[in-house]
Amino acid sequence: MYNVMIGFADDFAQALKLSRETEIPEKVTINGETLDYTETPNEILICGMGGSSIGGEIVRDYSWDSLEVPLRVIQDFNPPASLNKHTLVFIVSYSGNTEETLYCLREALKRRARIVAITSNGSLKRLLAKTGIPFFKVPEGYPPRGAVAYLTIPILVTLEKIGLLGIPCNEYDETMQLLRDLKEKLSVETPINQNISKKLALELYDTLPFIYSYKPYSCIASRFKKQLNENSKMHAKFEELPELGHNEIMGWQYPSRLNNFLSVVFLRGKGEHPSIEARIKFISETLRENGVKTCEIKGLGYSKLVNMMSLLYICDMASYYLAALRNVDPLPVSLISRMKTFVEEKAFNRNQLESEIRKLILQ
Ligand code: PA5
């Protein structure tokens, strides 16, 4: 797991190269209907679960102030009623076998939407092979959450290729360079006093962490919460500013014995609004008065992309070091796997869903 996680810097560069090489066709004919990928969509839906949904969250937050087409991340069986033939749908599943995501695929096909798939294998790869539907092949052998670069960059690059998003080349270059430098600084060989991830892990050790952030960094806070769940096998909570200042904050009003066991991490980065800065100052002071441990991690570099990706790298590695401190193996997610098996035995008929999807492709 260590190699997968510290390898993020290399994966980022490789994922960018592979994504740029993958062609998005102008037209695809499915079931007698020709879909025009050059037409501007009315809406973009990114369907995926868990480790396969983080790419969607990152793209959503990155493009929040520049993408003129509405974009939603769908973490459910049912896509929204707005899904129709003018929608561009990304179907993202690392394993290619995730029930919720396959249901979204079925709906996208039924409603004649344009589909872009991202997967390494499984039902998704089997079903879409030879259909002509654009398909990003993610390398095999990763745990899904470890393939984050491959599950994010194809979406960004596709949106660029179809002219909906413009990411300056120097943002990518700065990000690749800075991630390469960070790789050494976050590595297991770098001692704790020079290693931000190890320091963060130690701060959070034996606490229940609350991760607070704001757009475009909220997706990284959400990712960190999930990495703490899956890698470090612990509870964590995520809330977003400014909304948390209108409700969540009240939980900190009174001192409590519980406060000794809680910690709050603020994820911050370039472009912070003065009103956000003021809110963080107020909340940090309140927390300290009430005996709650606080810390903050700042994104590095100049551009938005590098700030987001450096935060992700630092937090991901912190979840790895926290697993080591807690003496747990960061790789297996046995409860997730057991629940999937249980559901497949009790409720999910994969063969039936696959045959419904096949009919929609082949009729
Ligand atoms: O990290 C994990 O293993 C999970 O969160 C999975 O990503 C999630 O269960 C969905 O599976 P997949 O990514 O294969 O679609």
Boltz pocket constraint, residues with backbone or C-beta under 6 A from the ligand:
constraints:
  - pocket:
      binder: B
      contacts: [[A, 49], [A, 50], [A, 51], [A, 52], [A, 92], [A, 93], [A, 94], [A, 95], [A, 96], [A, 97], [A, 98], [A, 101], [A, 143], [A, 144], [A, 145], [A, 230], [A, 333], [A, 336]]
      max_distance: 6.0
